[in-house]
Amino acid sequence: MASTDEKLPTFEFQCLCKTRDDCKLRRYIDRKDELIGTFCTVCSSEYLRHDYVISGKDETNEKDTNEKTQFLPKPTPSLDKNTAYQVQSSTTPIDLKRFADEIKIGDHITWQRKVGYWHHAIVEDVEETMLKLIQWNKNTENRRTEIMRDCLKVETQEDGFYSKTYRIDYPEEITKLNNTELVLARAKSRLGDTGYGPFTDNCESFATYCKTGVEQSHQVAWLKGKVNELITHNVVTTARTVVKATCTIVQKTASVAKQTLPTLIQEAPSAAGGIFPAEGIEYAVKGSNWVGAGIVLVIEGGFVAWDLSKAYKERKDGKTTRNNFIETAIRRVVEGLMSAGLSVLFSLGPELIGIAVGAPLGPAGIIVGGIIGGVVGGVVGKVVGTALGSFIGKVISSSFKADDRAVTDISELESGDHIVVYSWLLHPRCHAIVVEHDGINKIKVIRNRYSVGVVEEWIPFSKPLFRVEYKQGTCKDAANVVETARSMIGERKYSLALYNCKSFARQCKSSLPLEPDDEPWQLINHEDIPDEALQKPCLEESVSNENVAP
């Protein structure tokens, strides 16, 4: 049972499962040393003080102290499981150079370690150069893995592709029911716990439990999905090798019959165009390789398409960014190709080796060798494909200087935001700077258009709409962004290649100094753009800025 260094208040409580043993009950103590809840480790039931269960003290009767101190069972929230992502897809990247401004007490943070998996922790305190965490880690004194307090010195220097740190974002209804005090109380109630299990009680399930009251690991769910895919591949491989071995037996039997009864076989040709049974079976044996390979590829393609559709839905719903989606899509495609390809290749390997050495496999060899080869190939393909795909995805996504996330509600927009709206087929992404919105269905923006130049106008709020996300410290403040954009209203220097709607919006938003490798629009004098360089862009419909008000 967990132990803490706080002096815990005594209490009497009996769970519905009749447990009264303090060793079986975790006590939730807030920062005022008040008991706010318990968790029964026997029946996994959580009981919280009345004001925590009804989601806020503003809904309680302050005069009814007996009701406030009553312990009630906590409703179990429903959490999404998306096996397309190794971690919860709804995340916010943290700029480590400004982590003290972006990370708050009680946050669930995660970062990817160099071995490939994601580590998770709960933030207990934030200092200037240090994060105080509660997490699973190895105790250097007793060499045990346990839930403990750690101080993590934040290194602001980039470390390849594995320096990304994220805050896990939970839905508003979850955060309202699980405030900072409750999150920290849950975390502290488990201090000293041992018994770490990668598939049962790991760092992610611990952090998720602290934030929601439910233990859940996306990495485990993702891994289970991979295992299910491998099992499916192996079933197909096994069926193919059994069919192949059966065909081999029939082929040899037919060959013997052909030699001993030549007259009967010649007078009774097979129905397949006069082909002898032995020859027909031989064609079936050879064809089974292609059929088996095709089935594996189709099945893996279905798994890939399913995962990509779920990832795209997360992207469309605004739960994940463009770069995260790109990384996931590339990883998943590479993983699928490697897994299916090696599964097929390895299942044929033993047979090909036998032919090469002049000792073809018999039926038993075909079955055993094909099954073992398919299993090994599938596993190796998953591992290599995941690692290679993740690396390729990170390389590609890191080449983009900015990211974007879908906006699902107009209230999410703020003045100074750089947004991308979809216009029509030949001009799908139109960039603009937000000035204000009416809270219903119209947005006032400043953007660069060919027909009228830089204008301030109202446009309809329609989905899909994306907000471009800049790294902290690389963009101007909102007032400065709008002021810069308004200072260029009336300019009519539009170049599809050198100074378009995207380059205008980025010029208004970005505060980065000019570098030799920056985009061309940052290094040119707009007045020096020759008229012949101007190209007519795709036109777009807008809501006129005349006679329109929120």
Secondary structure in CASP SS format (residue, H / E / C, confidence):
PFRMAT SS
TARGET T0000
AUTHOR 0000-0000-0000
METHOD secondary structure of the structure
MODEL  1
M C 1.00
A C 1.00
S C 1.00
T C 1.00
D C 1.00
E C 1.00
K C 1.00
L C 1.00
P C 1.00
T C 1.00
F C 1.00
E C 1.00
F C 1.00
Q C 1.00
C C 1.00
L C 1.00
C C 1.00
K C 1.00
T C 1.00
R C 1.00
D C 1.00
D H 1.00
C H 1.00
K H 1.00
L E 1.00
R E 1.00
R E 1.00
Y E 1.00
I E 1.00
D C 1.00
R C 1.00
K C 1.00
D C 1.00
E C 1.00
L E 1.00
I E 1.00
G E 1.00
T E 1.00
F E 1.00
C E 1.00
T C 1.00
V C 1.00
C C 1.00
S C 1.00
S E 1.00
E E 1.00
Y E 1.00
L E 1.00
R E 1.00
H H 1.00
D H 1.00
Y H 1.00
V H 1.00
I C 1.00
S C 1.00
G C 1.00
K H 1.00
D H 1.00
E H 1.00
T C 1.00
N C 1.00
E C 1.00
K C 1.00
D C 1.00
T H 1.00
N H 1.00
E H 1.00
K H 1.00
T C 1.00
Q C 1.00
F E 1.00
L E 1.00
P E 1.00
K C 1.00
P C 1.00
T C 1.00
P C 1.00
S C 1.00
L C 1.00
D C 1.00
K C 1.00
N C 1.00
T C 1.00
A C 1.00
Y C 1.00
Q C 1.00
V C 1.00
Q C 1.00
S C 1.00
S C 1.00
T E 1.00
T E 1.00
P E 1.00
I E 1.00
D C 1.00
L H 1.00
K H 1.00
R H 1.00
F H 1.00
A H 1.00
D H 1.00
E H 1.00
I C 1.00
K C 1.00
I C 1.00
G C 1.00
D C 1.00
H E 1.00
I E 1.00
T E 1.00
W E 1.00
Q E 1.00
R C 1.00
K C 1.00
V C 1.00
G C 1.00
Y C 1.00
W E 1.00
H E 1.00
H E 1.00
A E 1.00
I E 1.00
V E 1.00
E E 1.00
D E 1.00
V E 1.00
E C 1.00
E C 1.00
T C 1.00
M E 1.00
L E 1.00
K E 1.00
L E 1.00
I E 1.00
Q E 1.00
W E 1.00
N E 1.00
K E 1.00
N C 1.00
T C 1.00
E C 1.00
N C 1.00
R C 1.00
R C 1.00
T E 1.00
E E 1.00
I E 1.00
M E 1.00
R E 1.00
D E 1.00
C E 1.00
L E 1.00
K E 1.00
V C 1.00
E C 1.00
T C 1.00
Q C 1.00
E C 1.00
D C 1.00
G C 1.00
F C 1.00
Y C 1.00
S C 1.00
K C 1.00
T E 1.00
Y E 1.00
R E 1.00
I E 1.00
D C 1.00
Y C 1.00
P C 1.00
E H 1.00
E H 1.00
I H 1.00
T H 1.00
K H 1.00
L H 1.00
N C 1.00
N C 1.00
T H 1.00
E H 1.00
L H 1.00
V H 1.00
L H 1.00
A H 1.00
R H 1.00
A H 1.00
K H 1.00
S H 1.00
R C 1.00
L C 1.00
G C 1.00
D C 1.00
T C 1.00
G C 1.00
Y C 1.00
G E 1.00
P C 1.00
F C 1.00
T C 1.00
D E 1.00
N C 1.00
C H 1.00
E H 1.00
S H 1.00
F H 1.00
A H 1.00
T H 1.00
Y H 1.00
C H 1.00
K H 1.00
T H 1.00
G C 1.00
V C 1.00
E C 1.00
Q C 1.00
S C 1.00
H H 1.00
Q H 1.00
V H 1.00
A H 1.00
W H 1.00
L H 1.00
K H 1.00
G H 1.00
K H 1.00
V H 1.00
N H 1.00
E H 1.00
L H 1.00
I H 1.00
T H 1.00
H H 1.00
N H 1.00
V H 1.00
V H 1.00
T H 1.00
T H 1.00
A H 1.00
R H 1.00
T H 1.00
V H 1.00
V H 1.00
K H 1.00
A H 1.00
T H 1.00
C H 1.00
T H 1.00
I H 1.00
V H 1.00
Q H 1.00
K H 1.00
T H 1.00
A H 1.00
S H 1.00
V H 1.00
A H 1.00
K H 1.00
Q H 1.00
T H 1.00
L C 1.00
P H 1.00
T H 1.00
L H 1.00
I H 1.00
Q H 1.00
E H 1.00
A C 1.00
P C 1.00
S C 1.00
A C 1.00
A C 1.00
G C 1.00
G C 1.00
I C 1.00
F C 1.00
P H 1.00
A H 1.00
E H 1.00
G H 1.00
I H 1.00
E H 1.00
Y H 1.00
A H 1.00
V H 1.00
K H 1.00
G H 1.00
S H 1.00
N H 1.00
W H 1.00
V H 1.00
G H 1.00
A H 1.00
G H 1.00
I H 1.00
V H 1.00
L H 1.00
V H 1.00
I H 1.00
E H 1.00
G H 1.00
G H 1.00
F H 1.00
V H 1.00
A H 1.00
W H 1.00
D H 1.00
L H 1.00
S H 1.00
K H 1.00
A H 1.00
Y H 1.00
K H 1.00
E H 1.00
R H 1.00
K H 1.00
D C 1.00
G C 1.00
K C 1.00
T C 1.00
T E 1.00
R H 1.00
N H 1.00
N H 1.00
F H 1.00
I H 1.00
E H 1.00
T H 1.00
A H 1.00
I H 1.00
R H 1.00
R H 1.00
V H 1.00
V H 1.00
E H 1.00
G H 1.00
L H 1.00
M H 1.00
S H 1.00
A H 1.00
G H 1.00
L H 1.00
S H 1.00
V H 1.00
L H 1.00
F H 1.00
S H 1.00
L H 1.00
G H 1.00
P H 1.00
E H 1.00
L H 1.00
I H 1.00
G H 1.00
I H 1.00
A H 1.00
V C 1.00
G C 1.00
A C 1.00
P C 1.00
L C 1.00
G C 1.00
P H 1.00
A H 1.00
G H 1.00
I H 1.00
I H 1.00
V H 1.00
G H 1.00
G H 1.00
I H 1.00
I H 1.00
G H 1.00
G H 1.00
V H 1.00
V H 1.00
G H 1.00
G H 1.00
V H 1.00
V H 1.00
G H 1.00
K H 1.00
V H 1.00
V H 1.00
G H 1.00
T H 1.00
A H 1.00
L H 1.00
G H 1.00
S H 1.00
F H 1.00
I H 1.00
G H 1.00
K H 1.00
V H 1.00
I H 1.00
S H 1.00
S H 1.00
S C 1.00
F C 1.00
K C 1.00
A C 1.00
D E 1.00
D E 1.00
R E 1.00
A E 1.00
V C 1.00
T C 1.00
D C 1.00
I H 1.00
S H 1.00
E H 1.00
L C 1.00
E C 1.00
S C 1.00
G C 1.00
D C 1.00
H E 1.00
I E 1.00
V E 1.00
V E 1.00
Y C 1.00
S C 1.00
W E 1.00
L C 1.00
L C 1.00
H E 1.00
P C 1.00
R C 1.00
C E 1.00
H E 1.00
A E 1.00
I E 1.00
V E 1.00
V E 1.00
E E 1.00
H E 1.00
D C 1.00
G C 1.00
I C 1.00
N C 1.00
K E 1.00
I E 1.00
K E 1.00
V E 1.00
I E 1.00
R E 1.00
N E 1.00
R E 1.00
Y C 1.00
S C 1.00
V C 1.00
G E 1.00
V E 1.00
V E 1.00
E E 1.00
E E 1.00
W E 1.00
I E 1.00
P E 1.00
F C 1.00
S C 1.00
K C 1.00
P C 1.00
L E 1.00
F E 1.00
R E 1.00
V E 1.00
E E 1.00
Y C 1.00
K C 1.00
Q C 1.00
G C 1.00
T C 1.00
C E 1.00
K C 1.00
D C 1.00
A H 1.00
A H 1.00
N H 1.00
V H 1.00
V H 1.00
E H 1.00
T H 1.00
A H 1.00
R H 1.00
S H 1.00
M C 1.00
I C 1.00
G C 1.00
E C 1.00
R C 1.00
K C 1.00
Y C 1.00
S E 1.00
L C 1.00
A C 1.00
L C 1.00
Y E 1.00
N C 1.00
C H 1.00
K H 1.00
S H 1.00
F H 1.00
A H 1.00
R H 1.00
Q H 1.00
C H 1.00
K H 1.00
S E 1.00
S C 1.00
L C 1.00
P C 1.00
L C 1.00
E C 1.00
P C 1.00
D C 1.00
D C 1.00
E C 1.00
P H 1.00
W H 1.00
Q H 1.00
L C 1.00
I C 1.00
N C 1.00
H H 1.00
E H 1.00
D H 1.00
I C 1.00
P C 1.00
D H 1.00
E H 1.00
A H 1.00
L C 1.00
Q C 1.00
K C 1.00
P C 1.00
C C 1.00
L C 1.00
E C 1.00
E C 1.00
S C 1.00
V E 1.00
S C 1.00
N C 1.00
E C 1.00
N C 1.00
V C 1.00
A C 1.00
P C 1.00
END
